[in-house]
């Protein structure tokens, strides 16, 4: 899964997919982003933080998986909302900025974390089947 050897390749792939999705969605909606560069950098930072948070599950193996998933989401959304709050002290944030960021983070995170955990559980299932097979041969 996510480790120090594949961290940046996962970040790059996820960031590319999210950026392409953003561009397609904005072109369909006819929206022109006046803060384009800042929003792309924000997307990259959120992608790095979210990938790091997802990669932490291996340190929480003694905690129930649903609790880990919930804590990871709370950690991510808390980090993002905290960062927006700090940024709002230096610049204006749109009236619906917190709500927009909530949905902009929640939807991709739920989808991507879902894919990540489904593949994780499949690997665990394969490993368990392999162990069972090895134990039966003895």
Secondary structure, 3 states (H helix, E strand, C coil): CCCCCCHHHHHHHHHHHHHHHHHHHHHHHCCCCCCHHHHHHHHHHHHHHHHHHHHHHHHHCCCCHHHHHHHHHHHHHHHHHHHHHHHCCCCCCCCCHHHHHHHHHHHHHHHHHHHHHHHHHHHHHHHHHHHHHHHHHC
